[in-house]
Amino acid sequence: LLSVARPPLPQLPSEQFAPTVKWACYAIGHQAVALDRTQGCFPKEVIPVGKDPSLPPHPGDSLSRFWDDAGTIKHHHDWLMSLPEESMPMLILHGLPERQRQIYLTAQVLVTMRQALDAPSISTDDHLRFQGLDAAAGAQLMEVIGSELDHRLPLDWPKMHGTVNALANQTSLHITEQTTDASKEKEKKEQKDSKKKEKGEGEAKEKTGAKAKATMGASLKSSTKKVAGAKKSMDKYASNAQSEVGSEAFDLGTLGTLELPDLPVGGTLSRFNRHAALRIVQQLGFYMCDQDRALQAVLAEGASATAPGGVRQSRYISVIDKLFEMADRAKHDHTSFLLAVVLFHMVLRALMLRVLYHRAAISIQKRYRYLRNKGLKQRSIGPTIRIQRIWRGLRVSLRLMKMDDAAEKIQNSYRAWTWNRRSRRLLETTLRVQRFWHSTVHRVWLRRCHQAARTVQRFARGMLTRWVLDRRGRQLVRASQVELNEVMKQKSRISESSYIAKTAAIAAKGKVALHQHRQRNMEKHRMESLSSQNLAQRQVDKQRRLKMTGSIQPARESIFEPMIFALQRLELRGPARYGLNSRVLAQVSDAKRKLNRYLPPRKSRAVPFHACSKRGRAAILARRLVKKAPRSSTLTSTMHVDEELGLLDESELQRWLKLQFDVRQ
């Protein structure tokens, strides 16, 4: 926050920055409290920019798409969070002092006009009509300003108030004259009380004596005249109001029939009333106040971020500094100010999102505590409920077991289908990423090849230039220049055609001489390079280099093939499997799933069973063991079991297990 607040105040001395920030923090807190105590509210008017059919868009104007474009860049949390149904800009501007309100509105109108007209040089006293602002464009800009204030403003103000200063003054006066709903209701109540009081006084006068009766005729005549005058004035006012309503009926009616996109609606946790919104604004000042080390880090220009006792600089601060550097180089001089405003708005949004997350965490904690207490109660009466469930649910346990098996089969099939679909999508995505990556590698390699070629060309051109402009070449240039100077001295004594011919001949002669000089130097250096080795030695070197192909670097198809592709081509390739399992692994997985199904482990289960299904499986398992295992000799014909001996004879059971599962060597 401090790094955002510093760039908009470049002329403020460093020693005055800390007191200014502290004063601003306290002012923000007190102003938020004062605005929260405001009685009533200003109604919020949602004005879709560019949707008014009476304001056709200008050629090349994007205001008709502004409402939709602004909606597409919002995060889903922004749609869920909702502010109070009142105009917060009107509330703040109405509560600000007059000077601060005038400064805010002047800046807003000036920035809007500069951006809309693309004229960075507009000042507050320049007439907007001379800057290309016609009536339709002025109405559009007033619609934009009204949309930002959540309050509809008259569209013909730019005609009557032609400068930025005059338009800001009129807007400030209009905001000052606005009243809240509470003040309007108070005025209506006072008017109603005054009428009741007048009515009571009239009834008291009717109860007077004969003197009141004598003067009743005159009072009736005067009251009749007053009523007629009042009726005439009311008719005139009604006609004016009807004409005004008729002029705006088309606009409001058509705006009411516009089809806006359906927005997602958040719950009670995402709603912020006036108190919560202004509390977040107050919290913004709290975070900036009394941050001495952070202030020192912001004001320490050129200091190291890792110095002893310093504050570690975040990467967001470096990004903000780069953004302000870009804004300072922008076309408009108010870009830095707008960037600071946008960053402060992002901080406010982050604080609102933090409050939203805190509310969600509290709600989850409350729900968790409720479920935990409910689980404790459930475990306290669990044994009784278990006995009742076993007694009542034994008849339907087998049927539910079959249903559970069918459900598991369906789930396994669905998981397999979903897995295959995700695998195909992952495969397609992976192949696409590989394709993009290969293209990127090719482009990088080509850029390196082009850069190397440019380097070779640069050195070659430099070498040719040095061969031309050596001592002998410079002498040729000086000689040509001397001849050209002699001809230029004779320019006044010879004809123009002779002068042009002589100068052209001298220039051509100099160019030919330089060219011949360069050719001689090239031949000289070529002969020197060739004279060091004879033809046979050069042939041997060539054959040796050809034999070394692929020994130091892999053999490439062309110089434009990247090195990693050549290395990959040397490796042996197998058939692409793309993560498919073998048949053996599929059978192993099937067997493991069946074992976990029929003999689940004690601590974890593969699939959560239904309670009645578990009882049915336990009954089936017990019946299977009873049928296959030998009975104990102590069992009677009535199937009664001695409690000390148990259900099965241990010795007979061990013998049967040995016969069934013993593995002979």
N, C-alpha and C positions, 0 to 999 in steps of 0.2 A: 504493500500500500504506500509506503513512504517513497519507494522508487518510482511509483506512478505519480505521486503528488509533486515530486521535485521538478521534472522537466517542464510542466506548464508555468513554473515560476522561475525562469532563468535569471531575471533581473533582481530577484530578492537575494540580499547578501546571505552568506552561509550562517553568520552569527544570528540573523533574524529568522532563519527557517524554523528552528526548534520552537521558539515562542509562538510563531505563527501557527505551526501545526497544533500546538497545545491549545491555543485559543480556538482554533477551528474545531477541534475535537469536543471541547466543552460547549461551543456554540451549537454543534450538531446535536449533542445530547439534550441541551435545554430546549432547542427548537423542536425536536421530536416530541418532548413532553408537552410543550405548548400546543402543538398541532393535534396531539392525541386528546387534549381536553376540549377541542372544538365541538360545539353543539351542532348536531345535524350533519349532513353530508351534501356534497355536490353530486347530482346524478351523473352516472357514467354514460356517455354516448359513444357507441362503437361506430366509427366512421370508416368503412372500407375504402381505401384510397384507390381511385381509378375506376370505381364501380358505378359512379353517377352517370346515367345515360344523357343527362343534359350537358355534360362536359366531355365532348369527344376528345380523344387523345390526339396530340400533335404528331406530325410525321417524325418517326424516330424516337417517340416518347415511350417510356416503359412504365408509366404510372398505372396503366390499366392492368399490368401484371404484378404490381408491387405487393398487393395483398396476398396473392398466391405464392410469390417468390419468398416473402417473409415467413409464410407458414411452413414452407418446405425445409427451412434451415433450423427450425426449432427442434430441440431434443424432446423425447417423450416425457421427460420429467417437467419440461416447461409447460407442456399441455396439461399435465396432471395438477401442477401447482396453480391455484386460483387465488387472486387478490380480491379484496372487497369490491362489491358492486358500487363503487363510487369513483369519481375522478380524482385520483391521487395527485396528478400535476396541478389541478385546480385548487385542491386543498392546500398544497404546499405554497403555491404562488399567492394565494389569498392570505396566507398567514405570514408571508415574508414581509420585511420592511419594504417601503416603496422604492428605495434606491436599489436594493438587491433584486427586487422583482423587475425593475427597469433594465438592469444590467443583463439579467437572464433572458428577458424577452428580446432585447436588442441583439444579443449574441445568437439567439435561435433564429430570428428573422434574417439576420445578416448571413448566417451560414446557409440557411435554406435558399436564399436568393442567389448566393454565389454558386452553390452547387447546381441549382436548377438552370441558371443562365450561363453557367460555365465561364464566369467572369471573376477572376480572383481580385481584380482591382476595384470592385464596388465598395464604396464607403457608405457610412450611415447617412450622409447628406446628398448622395447622388440620386437623381430622379430615376425611378425604375422604368419609366416609359421610354426614356432615352437609351436604356440598356436592352431594349427589345422585349419588354414585358407588356403584352397586350391584355385584353380583358379576359380571354379564355385562360391564358397562362396564369394570370393573377388569381383567378378563381380556383384553378388547380392547386396553386401553392397555398392558398388559404385553406383548401381542403386538407393538404398535407399537415399544415400547422395545427389545424383543428383535430386531426387524427392523433397527433402527438400529445395534445393536451386533453384528449378524451372529452372535448367540448366543441360543439358546432359553432363556428364563427361565420359572420356575414361574408359572402363571397365577393361583394363589390367594394370592399375596403381599399384594395390597391388603386381603384379609380380616384377615390376621395383623398386618400393619404398616400401620396406618391413616393415618399422616401422611406428608407428603413427606419429612421428615427421616428417619423410621424406614425408609421404603422405599429411600431413597438409601443409608443405612447398610447395610441388608441386601444391596443390590446390590453395594456396595463390598466387603463381606465375601465375597460369593460370587465376585467376580472375583479377590480375593486368594487364595482357596482353589483356584482353577483352576490346572492345571499343563499344560505343553506336552507334545507327543508325545515329545520327546527325554527329558524327565524321567520320563515313564511307562515308556518302554522301559528307562531306567536302573534304575528300581525293580524291574521284572520281572527284569532281569539279576541284580541283587543277590539277589533272592529265589531265583532258580535256583541261584546260586553257593552260597548258604547251605544249600539242600537237598542239593547235591552234597557239601558239607562234612560235613553230618550223616550222609549215607549212608556216606562214607568212615570216619567215626568208628565207625559201627555195624559195618562189616566188620572193623575193627581189634579191636573188642571180641569178635567171634566167634572170633578166632584166639587168644584167651587160653587159659589152662590149665583145670584142673579146677575152679578157684574160680569161673570165669565160667559153667561148665556147671552148677554147683550152684545158682547164683542165676538161671538162665535162666527157671525156672518163674515166679518172682515178677515178673521183668521182663515176661514175656509177659502175665501177668494185668494188670499196670498198663498196659501198652501197649494191651491189649484194651479196658480202660475208657476210656483216652484216645481211642482210635479211635471207640468208641461215642459218647462225648460230642461229638467233632468231627463225626461223621456226623449226630448230632441237630442240632447248630448249623448245619451246612451245609444240611440239609433245611429248617430254619426260614428260613434266608437265601434259599434257592432259592424257597420258597413266597412270601416277601415280594417278591422280585424278579419272580416270575411275576405276582403281583397288580399290581405297579407297571407291568410291561410290558403286561399285559392292559388296564389303565386307559388307557394311552397308545397301544395298538395301533390303535385305531380312528382316532385323530387322525393318527398317522404314516402309516397305511395309506391313509387317504383323501387325505392331502396328497400321497402318492407317486403316486396315480392322477390327480391334477389335470393337465389339458392346458395347459401354458404355451406362449405364442407362440414360434415359432422365431426365434432371434436371429442376426444376421449374425456370422460368425466372421472375425476379422482374422488376419493373418499373424504371422510372428515379430517383425516390426518394431513391432507394436502391443501386444506383451506387456511388462508391467512387473513384475519380480520385487520382492521386498522391498527389496533394495539400491537399485534404481532409484527406487521410490516414496519411500523415506526420503531419497534424494539430492535429490529434487525438493522435499521439505519443508525440507531443509537449505538449498537454493537460495533458498527464500522468505526465510529469515533473512538470507542473504547480500545480497539485493537491498535490504533495509531498512537494513542496517548502514552506518554512516559516510556518510550522505547529508546533509551539513551544509546545503547550499543548499536541498534539498527540505524539510528540517526547518524552516528559517527561513521558507520560503514557507507551510508548513502552519500554523506558529505565528503568523505575521504576520496578525492579524485586521484586516480593513478595508484592508490595503495594496493598492496597485494592482498588477495582474498584469503591466503593461508598464513598471513603474518601472525606472530604470537599475540594472543589476546584479541584477535579480530573475529569477525563474524563470518562464518562460511557462506560464500555467495551461492545462491541457488541458480540452477540453470534457467529457471523462469525469469530471474532478474536480468540475466544476460540477454534472454530473448526480448524482454521488454525494452532494454537499452537499444537493441538493434532495431526494434520497431519504431522507437522514437527517433533514431537516426534516419530511418527511411522516411518518417513523417516530416522531419525537418527539411528533407530534400524534395518534398512533394510540391505540386503545383500551387496549391492553396496554402496560405500561411496559417490557417486555422486547423490544419490536419493534426498537429500535435495536441491541440486542445480537444478535438473530437476523439482522438485515440485515448486520451486520459479518461474522458467521459465513458467510452465504451468499456475500458478496463475496470472502472469503478462499478459499472453496471454488471460486469461479469463477476466481480467480487460479491456484490449484493446477491446475485443469483446463487453463487456458491454458498453463501451464508444461509439463504433460504433452503437450499438443498440439504445443508447440514442439519438444520432444524427439522426438515422432513425426515431425514434418516434417524435423528434422535427420537422423534415421535414414533417412528416405526419400531425402533429398538424397544422402547418402553411398552408398546402394544404387544410385541412378541414376548417380552418378559412377563407381562401380566397373563398372557395366554399360557405360557409355560408353567407359571406357578399354579394356575388353575388346574391344568392337566396333571401336574405333579401331586397336588392335594387329592385330586380325584383318583389317581392311581393308588395312593396310600389307603384311601377308603376302600377301593376295590380289593386290594390285597388283604385287608382286615376281614372282609366277609367272603373272600374267595373260596375257602374250603366248603362252606355251606352251599354256595352257588354251584360249585363243582359237583358235589354229591347230587344235587337236584338235576343238574344238566345231564349227568350220566344216567340217572334213572329215567329221565324223560326223553333223552335223545338217542337211546340205543336202537330204537326201531327205524329211525331215519338215517342212522349213521352210514349204513351200507349204500343207500341211495345217494347220499351226499358224496361218498367216496367215488362213486362212478362219475358223478358230475364234476368232481375235482379233477379226476383223470382226464375227462374230456376237455375241461378248461385248460389243463396243463398242455395237452396236445395242441390246442388252438394257440396257446401262447407261444409254444415252441415254434410252431409254423410261422406265426406272425413275426417272432424275433428273427427267424431265419430269413424271411422275406425282407424285413427291415434292414438286417445286416447286409444282405446282398445289394439292396438299393443304396445304402450308405457306402458300401465298398465300390460300387460302380461310380458313384459320384466322386468319391475320393480318388479313384483311379483317373477319371476324366480331369479332375482338378490338378492332380499331380502331373499328368501329361501336359496339360496346358501351361503349368508353371515351368516345367522343363523346357517347353517350346519357347516361352518368353525368355528364360534364362539363356538358352543357346543363342537366341537372337541378340540378347544383350552382350554376350561374350563376343559374338562376331562383330558387333558394332564397335565395342571397345578395341578389339584387335585391329580393325580397319582404321580406327582413329589413330592408334599407335603407328600403324604402317604409313598413314598419310603424314603424321607428324615427322616420322623419320625421313620420308621422302622430301618433305619441305626443308628439313635440316640439311640434307645432302644438296638440295638445289640451292639453298642459301650459301653454303660453303663454296659450291661450284661457281655461283655468280660472283661471290667475293673474290675467288681466285682469278676469274676472268677479268674482273675490274682491276685487280692489282697488277695483272700482266699488261693491261692496256695503259694504266696510268703509272708506269714506272718512270725512271729518269728520262729515258728516250721518249716515252709517250708524252710526258709533260712538256718536253722541249718542242715536240710537234704541235701541241695545243698552243703553246706560247707563240710559236711562229705563225700559226694560223690566225691567232688573235691580233698579232702585229699587222699582218696583211689586212685584216678586217678593219682595224683602226685607221689604217692609211686610207682605205676606201671611204670610211665614214667621214674623214676630214675633207674629202673631195666631194661630199654629197651636194653642197651648194653650187659646185661648178659643173656638175654633170647632170644629165637628165635622170628622171626617175626610173625609167626602164633600164638604163645602163647601171644605175646604182643597184637595182634589184638583181640584175643578172650577175654583176660582179660579186655581190655578197653571197648569192646562191652558189656561184662557182667556188668561191673560197671555202664556204661551209662544206660543200660536197667534197672538195679536195681534202679538207681536214678529216672528214669522216672516212674517206677511202684510205688515207695514210694511217689513221688509227686502226682500221680494220686489218690492213696489211701487217702493221706492227704486231697486232694481237695474234694473227695467224703464224707469224714467224716465231713468236714466243711459245705458242702452243706446239708447233713442230719441234722446237728446240727441246722443250721439256719431255715431249713424247719420245724423241730419240734418246734422250738421257735415260729414261725409264726402260727403254727396250735394249739399250746397249749393255746394261748390267747383266742380262741373261741372253743366251743364244736361243735359237728356235728349238733345239732338242731339249734343252733344260725346261723351257716353258711347256713343252708337250708332256714331259715327265711329271711336272708339278700338276698339270691338269688331270692326268690319269690318277695321280695319288689322291687328289681332292675328290674325284668321282668315286673312288673306292671307299672313301671315308663317309659316304652318305649314310646316315642313320646310326653312326657309331657315337657321335657326340650328341646329336639331337635326332629325334625320330623323323623319318622321311615323311614329308608333307606333300599333299597333292599339288598345292600351289603356295606361294608366299603369303596369300591372304587367308590360309587356313590357320586357326588358332592352335597353339601348341597342345592344349589339353585334349583337343579332339584327336590329334595325331597319337598322343599317348594312349587314349582310350581305344583306338583302333588296334594297338598292339596286343591288348588283352584278349583272352579267349572269351567268347560269348556263348552263353548257354540259352536254353529256351526260357522265355519270359513267363514267370508263373504268376506274378502280381498277387502274391499272398494267399494262393489257394492251398488248402490242406490236402494231404494225401488220403487215400481210402482207409489206410490203417489208422490214421489219427481220427478220422470221422467215426470209425467203429469204437475206438477207445473212448471218445467223448460220449457216444451213445451208451456204452456200458457204464461209464462213470455216472451219467445222469440217472440211469435206472437204479444203480446201487444207492445213490443219494436219495432216490425216491422211496425205495422199499426198505432200506436200512439206513435211515438218516443218522448222522453223527449226533452226539449229545450236545455239543456246544453250538453248532451252526447247521443250518438247513439250506438246501439248494432252492427250494420253493416253499414259501409260507403256506402251510396246510390250513384248511378249515378245521375248527375244533371238532365238529362231528365227524369229519373225514378221518382225523387222527384216531378217534375212538373206533371207527369202523375198521381201520387198518390193524389196530391192536387186536380187535376181536378176530379178524381173519388170520392173523399170525398165530394167535393162541390156538385157534381151531386147527390150523395146519400142524402145529407141533403136537397137539394131542392126538391127531390121527396117525401121524407117522411114527412118533416115538412109542416104545413099548410101555404098557401100563405097569404100574407097580403091583406086586403080588399082594400087597396089603389092601388094595382097593376092593371094596365090596361090590355086590351087584347093584346096590343103590347109589353108587358113585359118590358115597360119602368118603371124605379124606381125613385121616388122622392129622391133627394139627402138628404133632411132633415130627411125623414122617414127611409131610409135605405132599404136593400133588404127584410128583414122580419119584421113582426109586433112583437114587443117585448112581448106584452101581450098574443098574440096567441101562441107564441113560449113557453112562460112559462107554459101556460095551457097544451100544448102538452107534454112538458117535465114532468109535474106532472103526467099526465095520463100514460106515458110510464114507468117512473122510480120511482114512489112513492111506498114506502113499507108500507103496511097497518099493523097495530098492531093486 
